[in-house]
Amino acid sequence: PGLYEATVDGQSLVVSKDGTMAIVGDVFDLQNMVNLTRIAKQKGQADVVEQEIATLSDNDLVIYPAKGQSIGQLYVFSDTTCGYCKKLHLEVEDYQNAGIDVKYIPYPRSQLVDGEPAFENMKQVMCAKDKAAAMTKIKAGTDDGEFVQESYAQECVDSVMEGKVAGQNVGLEGTPFMYLSKGDIQIIPGYQPSENIIPLFIK
């Protein structure tokens, strides 16, 4: 009572009722040992992710469809140069076998400047005839320049840029960043093994 959460330019802080004092940092419920700031932030992020996903089409994503009937979608803001993104990618088939569609949102960690490895890789992925195959090979380092083009169609470059903007709007602090289309826990910042994530769709 008497404390309020406010967000200013993406920064969360707690303010007093009269607005004369502010605390910047995480607030904990010590009785239950729960990080209240993190819960509020992730709830807010889930709402923003939903809004951002609604602005993207399947052409803006790299999709690995579920095998059999789909029980949900795992959206992942991902970068081809990120070690944990590569680790997560090795488990894509686990999700597919569990009936979960994996949908990557391109999010190069580098600036969107020609020549930057992450941006160049993501342009190659999004402009490839088979985006899923390109993503798999580039993350594995087995592409050997197969998807490099002299120039890239603006439409697929725009998809990379839209993914980057979407991630910035969500307030990503790193990749991978996962959003589950269903379940009590929808936001997973950072890597978690598939054996921890898949049950969240079923609960």
C-alpha positions as CSV (number, residue, x, y, z in Angstrom):
1,P,0.0,0.0,0.0
2,G,1.3,3.5,-0.9
3,L,3.8,2.2,-3.4
4,Y,3.1,2.3,-7.2
5,E,5.0,0.9,-10.2
6,A,5.7,3.4,-13.0
7,T,7.5,2.9,-16.3
8,V,9.4,5.8,-17.8
9,D,11.1,5.3,-21.2
10,G,11.1,1.5,-20.6
11,Q,12.7,1.9,-17.1
12,S,10.6,0.5,-14.3
13,L,10.6,2.2,-10.9
14,V,8.5,2.3,-7.8
15,V,7.2,5.7,-6.6
16,S,5.5,6.9,-3.5
17,K,1.9,7.9,-3.5
18,D,2.7,11.6,-3.5
19,G,5.3,11.2,-6.3
20,T,8.1,12.7,-4.3
21,M,10.2,9.5,-3.9
22,A,11.3,6.8,-6.3
23,I,13.1,3.5,-6.0
24,V,14.9,2.1,-9.1
25,G,15.5,-1.6,-8.9
26,D,13.7,-4.9,-8.2
27,V,11.0,-5.2,-5.5
28,F,10.8,-8.5,-3.7
29,D,8.0,-10.1,-1.7
30,L,10.2,-11.5,1.0
31,Q,7.5,-13.6,2.6
32,N,7.1,-15.6,-0.6
33,M,10.6,-14.8,-2.0
34,V,9.1,-13.6,-5.3
35,N,10.6,-10.9,-7.6
36,L,7.5,-8.8,-8.1
37,T,9.3,-6.4,-10.5
38,R,10.3,-9.3,-12.8
39,I,6.8,-10.7,-12.8
40,A,5.3,-7.4,-13.7
41,K,7.9,-6.8,-16.4
42,Q,7.3,-10.2,-18.0
43,K,3.6,-9.7,-17.9
44,G,4.0,-6.4,-19.7
45,Q,6.4,-7.9,-22.2
46,A,4.0,-10.7,-23.0
47,D,1.4,-8.1,-23.9
48,V,3.8,-6.2,-26.1
49,V,5.0,-9.4,-27.8
50,E,1.5,-10.3,-28.7
51,Q,1.0,-6.9,-30.2
52,E,4.2,-7.1,-32.1
53,I,3.5,-10.6,-33.4
54,A,0.2,-9.4,-34.7
55,T,2.1,-7.0,-37.0
56,L,4.2,-9.7,-38.5
57,S,3.2,-12.2,-41.3
58,D,4.6,-15.7,-41.8
59,N,6.9,-14.2,-44.4
60,D,8.6,-12.3,-41.7
61,L,9.3,-15.4,-39.7
62,V,11.4,-18.6,-40.0
63,I,9.0,-21.4,-39.3
64,Y,9.6,-25.0,-38.2
65,P,6.1,-26.6,-38.1
66,A,4.9,-29.1,-35.6
67,K,4.9,-32.7,-36.6
68,G,1.3,-33.8,-36.3
69,Q,-1.4,-31.7,-34.6
70,S,-0.1,-28.4,-33.2
71,I,-0.7,-27.6,-29.6
72,G,0.9,-24.2,-29.6
73,Q,3.6,-21.9,-30.9
74,L,7.0,-21.0,-29.5
75,Y,8.1,-17.6,-30.8
76,V,11.8,-17.0,-30.5
77,F,13.7,-13.7,-31.1
78,S,16.9,-15.2,-32.4
79,D,20.3,-14.3,-33.8
80,T,22.6,-16.5,-35.9
81,T,25.8,-15.5,-34.1
82,C,24.4,-16.1,-30.6
83,G,25.8,-19.3,-28.9
84,Y,22.7,-20.0,-26.8
85,C,20.5,-19.4,-29.9
86,K,22.5,-22.1,-31.7
87,K,22.1,-24.4,-28.6
88,L,18.3,-23.8,-28.7
89,H,18.2,-24.6,-32.4
90,L,19.6,-28.1,-31.8
91,E,16.4,-28.8,-29.9
92,V,13.9,-27.6,-32.5
93,E,13.0,-31.1,-33.4
94,D,12.1,-31.8,-29.8
95,Y,9.5,-29.1,-30.0
96,Q,8.2,-30.3,-33.4
97,N,7.8,-33.8,-32.1
98,A,5.9,-32.4,-29.1
99,G,3.4,-30.7,-31.4
100,I,4.9,-27.2,-31.0
101,D,5.5,-24.8,-34.0
102,V,8.8,-23.0,-33.6
103,K,8.6,-19.5,-35.2
104,Y,11.8,-17.5,-35.2
105,I,11.6,-13.7,-35.3
106,P,14.8,-12.3,-36.9
107,Y,16.7,-10.3,-34.4
108,P,20.3,-9.5,-35.3
109,R,22.2,-8.3,-32.2
110,S,24.4,-6.1,-34.2
111,Q,23.4,-2.8,-35.8
112,L,21.5,-3.0,-39.1
113,V,24.6,-2.0,-41.0
114,D,25.8,-3.7,-44.2
115,G,28.9,-5.8,-43.4
116,E,27.9,-6.6,-39.8
117,P,28.0,-10.4,-39.5
118,A,24.6,-10.8,-37.7
119,F,22.8,-8.5,-40.1
120,E,24.4,-10.2,-43.2
121,N,23.5,-13.7,-41.9
122,M,20.0,-12.7,-41.2
123,K,19.5,-11.2,-44.6
124,Q,20.8,-14.5,-46.1
125,V,18.2,-16.4,-44.0
126,M,15.3,-14.2,-44.8
127,C,16.0,-13.9,-48.5
128,A,16.7,-17.7,-49.0
129,K,14.2,-19.8,-50.9
130,D,14.1,-22.2,-47.9
131,K,14.5,-20.0,-44.9
132,A,14.4,-22.9,-42.4
133,A,17.2,-24.7,-44.2
134,A,19.3,-21.6,-44.4
135,M,18.8,-20.9,-40.7
136,T,19.8,-24.4,-39.8
137,K,23.0,-24.4,-42.0
138,I,24.1,-20.9,-41.0
139,K,23.7,-21.6,-37.3
140,A,25.6,-24.8,-37.7
141,G,28.3,-23.1,-39.7
142,T,27.9,-25.5,-42.6
143,D,26.5,-23.0,-45.2
144,D,29.9,-22.2,-46.8
145,G,28.5,-19.0,-48.3
146,E,25.7,-20.9,-50.0
147,F,23.1,-18.2,-49.2
148,V,25.1,-15.1,-50.0
149,Q,23.6,-12.9,-52.7
150,E,25.0,-10.0,-54.6
151,S,21.9,-8.0,-53.6
152,Y,19.0,-8.8,-51.3
153,A,15.3,-8.1,-52.1
154,Q,14.0,-5.2,-50.1
155,E,11.0,-7.2,-48.9
156,C,13.1,-9.7,-47.0
157,V,15.5,-7.1,-45.7
158,D,12.4,-5.3,-44.3
159,S,11.5,-8.5,-42.4
160,V,14.9,-8.3,-40.7
161,M,14.4,-4.7,-39.8
162,E,10.8,-5.3,-38.6
163,G,12.1,-8.2,-36.3
164,K,14.7,-5.9,-34.9
165,V,12.2,-3.1,-34.2
166,A,9.8,-5.6,-32.6
167,G,12.5,-6.9,-30.3
168,Q,13.4,-3.3,-29.3
169,N,9.8,-2.5,-28.6
170,V,9.5,-5.6,-26.3
171,G,12.7,-4.5,-24.5
172,L,14.9,-7.5,-25.2
173,E,18.0,-7.7,-23.1
174,G,19.5,-10.6,-25.0
175,T,18.8,-13.6,-27.2
176,P,17.3,-16.0,-27.4
177,F,14.0,-14.5,-26.0
178,M,11.1,-16.9,-26.0
179,Y,7.3,-16.3,-26.0
180,L,4.9,-19.2,-25.5
181,S,1.5,-18.9,-27.1
182,K,-0.2,-20.6,-24.1
183,G,0.4,-21.5,-20.5
184,D,0.9,-19.7,-17.2
185,I,4.5,-18.7,-18.0
186,Q,4.7,-17.1,-21.4
187,I,8.0,-15.2,-21.3
188,I,11.4,-16.9,-21.1
189,P,14.3,-14.5,-21.3
190,G,17.4,-16.4,-22.2
191,Y,18.0,-20.1,-23.0
192,Q,16.2,-22.9,-21.2
193,P,16.4,-26.6,-22.4
194,S,13.4,-27.9,-24.3
195,E,12.7,-30.4,-21.5
196,N,11.9,-27.4,-19.3
197,I,9.9,-25.5,-21.9
198,I,7.7,-28.2,-23.5
199,P,5.8,-29.1,-20.2
200,L,4.8,-25.4,-19.9
201,F,2.6,-25.9,-23.0
202,I,0.8,-28.8,-21.5
203,K,0.1,-27.5,-18.0
